[in-house]
Amino acid sequence: MNNGCICCTVRGDLIRILGNLMRRRDRFDHILIETTGLADPAPVAQTFFVDDEIRSQLRLDAIVTLVDAKHLPQHLDEIKPDGVENEAVEQVAFADRIVMNKVDLVTDREADDLETRLRSVNALAVVHRTAYGKVDLDAILNVGAFDLDRVLEMDPRFLDDTEHQHDQSVTSVGIELDGDLDPTKLNDWLGTLLAEHGVDIFRMKGILALTGDDQRYVFQGVHMLFDAQPDQPWKPGEARTNRLVFIGRNLDRDALTASFTACLAD
């Protein structure tokens, strides 16, 4: 898809792609649409009702919201400027199924408290507790859970073509850098970055090339938690290019690029 917010600027793009899929010879059992963690689910769901071709050939089965049990509470409590939506609350409110992931990182009491909080926002959604995203697909696919009448009762203007405003302080930064990284410099950089800015870094992921290592490393992080695991080997002749993506609040692109560049091996 073209670059942009799936619930704003590329909604027409979404309609076009769904139309192309329906005109293919091979038939699909399901079409999964994965939005970003900052998307408002309402405009995406509206797509299945406001476009005649899509409405006649596709059925919206369920809105599935993946919840980070470790970090969600702080986002539910965020105070947004007037007119700006809290996407975390919106995603919970519109969910038909909630996958409460990372329960291995919280206590049973914390998990119970969070589920109570989720049910205070959305009492009808079915909650599945998971670790490492392991959930039975039969619990979230072909469940026939989306109920337009329920949504219209919650939001009578659901089908209206209204504008919504995202938090403009939240942006993404992508970095591509050729060369091998010094593991010691990289660890020091990550430690400092997360200590100083972890609360504002919602998501980070990427592929890293470490000096002296023939395998790519896949990097994942949420706030102050991160993990790197060896992946497939670099192919012969393949450029050892590091790719990082950050999503967060008040990110300084130049500072992030400069500090990451300083991690290159001498």
VMD Tcl script that draws the C-alpha trace (Angstrom):
set ca {
  {0.00 0.00 0.00}
  {1.02 3.61 -0.38}
  {2.56 5.33 2.62}
  {0.13 6.95 5.00}
  {-2.46 6.26 7.68}
  {-4.77 3.38 6.72}
  {-7.65 5.10 8.50}
  {-7.04 8.45 6.76}
  {-5.09 9.12 3.60}
  {-4.91 5.61 2.11}
  {-8.49 4.52 2.65}
  {-9.09 4.80 -1.09}
  {-5.99 2.69 -1.56}
  {-7.50 0.05 0.74}
  {-10.72 -0.01 -1.31}
  {-8.72 -0.36 -4.54}
  {-6.63 -3.27 -3.22}
  {-9.65 -5.13 -1.82}
  {-11.38 -4.70 -5.17}
  {-8.34 -6.12 -6.99}
  {-8.25 -9.12 -4.65}
  {-11.90 -9.89 -5.29}
  {-11.34 -9.88 -9.05}
  {-8.58 -12.48 -8.89}
  {-9.27 -16.02 -10.07}
  {-8.24 -17.68 -6.83}
  {-10.65 -17.24 -3.96}
  {-9.77 -16.30 -0.39}
  {-11.06 -17.78 2.85}
  {-10.11 -14.67 4.80}
  {-8.54 -11.27 4.20}
  {-6.63 -9.96 7.20}
  {-6.00 -6.23 7.50}
  {-3.29 -5.35 9.99}
  {-3.25 -1.66 10.90}
  {-0.57 0.12 12.84}
  {-0.82 0.44 16.59}
  {-1.88 4.05 16.10}
  {-4.85 3.48 13.78}
  {-8.44 4.32 14.64}
  {-10.37 1.11 13.78}
  {-13.63 2.89 12.95}
  {-12.74 4.30 9.50}
  {-11.22 0.96 8.48}
  {-14.39 -0.88 9.51}
  {-16.52 1.74 7.71}
  {-14.86 0.69 4.45}
  {-16.90 -2.52 4.45}
  {-20.19 -0.62 4.58}
  {-19.72 2.60 2.60}
  {-18.38 1.05 -0.63}
  {-21.06 -0.79 -2.62}
  {-18.74 -3.32 -4.28}
  {-17.03 -4.30 -1.04}
  {-20.29 -4.44 0.91}
  {-21.79 -6.84 -1.64}
  {-18.86 -9.27 -1.68}
  {-17.14 -9.11 1.71}
  {-18.31 -9.48 5.31}
  {-16.53 -7.86 8.23}
  {-16.02 -10.84 10.54}
  {-14.39 -9.29 13.62}
  {-12.16 -6.53 14.88}
  {-9.33 -8.13 16.84}
  {-7.29 -5.90 19.13}
  {-3.90 -7.03 20.39}
  {-3.18 -5.65 23.85}
  {0.26 -5.31 25.43}
  {-0.41 -6.33 29.04}
  {2.86 -4.78 30.20}
  {2.48 -1.33 28.65}
  {-1.16 -0.69 27.80}
  {-2.25 0.84 31.14}
  {-0.03 3.90 30.68}
  {-1.52 4.52 27.22}
  {-5.10 4.17 28.39}
  {-4.40 6.93 30.92}
  {-2.76 9.32 28.44}
  {-4.30 12.78 28.43}
  {-4.68 13.96 24.83}
  {-5.21 17.53 23.58}
  {-8.79 18.58 22.84}
  {-10.06 16.93 19.68}
  {-7.28 14.33 19.56}
  {-8.29 10.70 19.90}
  {-6.76 8.20 22.30}
  {-6.21 5.40 19.81}
  {-5.61 2.82 22.55}
  {-9.05 3.44 24.04}
  {-10.67 3.48 20.58}
  {-9.12 0.14 19.66}
  {-10.31 -1.50 22.87}
  {-13.78 0.02 22.55}
  {-14.35 -1.27 18.99}
  {-12.85 -4.74 19.56}
  {-14.87 -7.90 19.14}
  {-11.97 -10.03 20.36}
  {-9.12 -8.83 22.60}
  {-5.85 -10.76 22.65}
  {-4.18 -9.73 25.91}
  {-0.57 -10.61 25.16}
  {2.60 -10.60 27.28}
  {0.84 -11.89 30.38}
  {4.16 -13.60 31.18}
  {5.59 -10.14 31.93}
  {3.01 -9.16 34.54}
  {1.66 -10.66 37.75}
  {-1.69 -12.42 37.90}
  {-3.03 -9.46 39.89}
  {-1.87 -7.00 37.24}
  {-3.43 -9.13 34.49}
  {-6.71 -9.32 36.42}
  {-6.72 -5.56 37.00}
  {-6.05 -4.86 33.32}
  {-8.82 -7.21 32.19}
  {-11.21 -5.46 34.57}
  {-10.13 -2.17 33.02}
  {-10.66 -3.53 29.50}
  {-14.13 -4.74 30.39}
  {-15.00 -1.33 31.80}
  {-14.31 0.07 28.32}
  {-15.80 -2.85 26.37}
  {-17.87 -5.36 28.33}
  {-18.86 -7.43 25.28}
  {-15.46 -8.31 23.79}
  {-14.09 -11.81 24.46}
  {-10.63 -11.60 26.09}
  {-7.93 -14.20 25.41}
  {-4.81 -14.12 27.58}
  {-1.63 -15.09 25.73}
  {2.16 -15.05 25.81}
  {4.22 -14.64 22.64}
  {0.97 -14.13 20.72}
  {0.01 -17.80 20.85}
  {-3.74 -17.92 20.31}
  {-6.00 -20.50 18.69}
  {-6.93 -19.13 15.26}
  {-10.43 -20.55 15.63}
  {-10.90 -18.06 18.46}
  {-10.30 -15.02 16.24}
  {-11.09 -16.10 12.64}
  {-14.53 -16.84 11.19}
  {-16.23 -15.99 14.47}
  {-18.96 -13.73 13.05}
  {-18.47 -11.32 15.91}
  {-18.86 -7.88 14.33}
  {-22.28 -6.44 15.08}
  {-23.09 -3.20 13.24}
  {-26.14 -2.53 15.42}
  {-23.99 -2.70 18.56}
  {-21.46 -0.31 17.06}
  {-24.17 2.15 15.98}
  {-25.59 2.05 19.50}
  {-22.15 2.93 20.84}
  {-21.41 5.48 18.09}
  {-24.50 6.64 16.13}
  {-22.24 8.51 13.67}
  {-20.16 5.43 12.88}
  {-21.12 5.37 9.20}
  {-20.72 9.14 8.76}
  {-17.65 10.29 6.84}
  {-16.16 12.35 9.66}
  {-12.59 13.47 10.14}
  {-10.47 12.43 13.09}
  {-7.24 13.82 14.42}
  {-4.19 11.89 15.53}
  {-1.63 13.03 18.10}
  {0.83 14.99 15.97}
  {3.60 14.49 18.53}
  {3.67 10.78 17.62}
  {5.77 10.08 14.52}
  {7.94 7.38 13.00}
  {11.63 7.46 12.12}
  {13.27 5.01 9.72}
  {17.04 4.56 9.50}
  {19.04 2.61 6.89}
  {22.78 2.30 7.39}
  {25.29 0.10 5.55}
  {28.11 -1.55 7.47}
  {28.77 -3.66 10.53}
  {27.87 -2.56 14.03}
  {30.16 -2.85 17.02}
  {28.16 -4.97 19.57}
  {29.60 -3.10 22.56}
  {28.81 0.32 21.10}
  {25.35 -0.90 20.11}
  {24.54 -2.18 23.60}
  {25.76 1.05 25.19}
  {23.69 3.09 22.74}
  {20.55 1.07 23.37}
  {21.01 1.24 27.13}
  {21.35 5.03 27.06}
  {18.53 5.48 24.55}
  {16.03 3.41 26.50}
  {17.02 4.92 29.85}
  {16.57 8.47 28.57}
  {13.77 8.11 26.03}
  {12.20 4.68 26.58}
  {8.94 6.10 27.89}
  {8.45 7.95 24.58}
  {9.43 5.04 22.31}
  {6.27 3.04 21.68}
  {7.75 0.57 19.21}
  {11.08 -0.18 17.57}
  {12.10 -2.97 15.25}
  {14.69 -3.71 12.65}
  {17.44 -5.87 11.18}
  {21.03 -5.49 12.36}
  {24.41 -6.55 11.00}
  {26.96 -7.23 13.76}
  {30.66 -7.31 13.08}
  {32.09 -10.80 12.79}
  {28.65 -12.44 12.62}
  {27.29 -14.05 9.45}
  {23.69 -14.00 10.67}
  {21.25 -11.11 10.57}
  {19.81 -10.08 13.92}
  {16.13 -9.25 14.23}
  {15.54 -6.47 16.72}
  {12.23 -5.83 18.54}
  {11.40 -3.40 21.31}
  {8.52 -1.78 23.19}
  {9.33 1.09 25.52}
  {12.18 -0.13 27.77}
  {11.94 -3.80 26.79}
  {13.89 -5.07 23.81}
  {15.10 -8.32 22.35}
  {17.42 -9.35 19.52}
  {17.51 -12.83 18.05}
  {19.68 -14.34 15.28}
  {17.85 -14.74 11.99}
  {18.83 -16.16 8.60}
  {22.40 -15.77 7.32}
  {23.34 -12.84 5.12}
  {23.37 -14.00 1.50}
  {26.67 -14.00 -0.43}
  {27.15 -10.58 -1.96}
  {24.18 -9.11 -0.09}
  {24.68 -5.61 1.28}
  {24.88 -5.74 5.08}
  {22.36 -2.96 5.61}
  {20.99 -2.13 9.06}
  {17.34 -1.08 9.07}
  {15.61 0.39 12.10}
  {12.13 1.83 12.58}
  {11.06 3.83 15.63}
  {7.50 4.86 16.48}
  {7.10 7.23 19.39}
  {6.54 10.69 20.75}
  {8.78 13.69 19.96}
  {11.40 11.63 18.14}
  {14.51 13.51 16.97}
  {15.40 11.99 13.59}
  {18.80 13.68 13.29}
  {19.88 12.74 16.82}
  {18.76 9.13 16.41}
  {20.54 8.80 13.08}
  {23.76 10.36 14.37}
  {23.90 8.29 17.54}
  {23.13 5.06 15.70}
  {25.78 5.83 13.06}
  {28.31 6.16 15.88}
  {27.75 2.43 16.62}
  {29.49 1.36 13.40}
  {32.62 -0.69 13.88}
  {35.88 1.20 13.36}
}
mol new
graphics top color blue
foreach p $ca { graphics top sphere $p radius 0.5 }
foreach p [lrange $ca 0 end-1] q [lrange $ca 1 end] { graphics top cylinder $p $q radius 0.2 }
display resetview
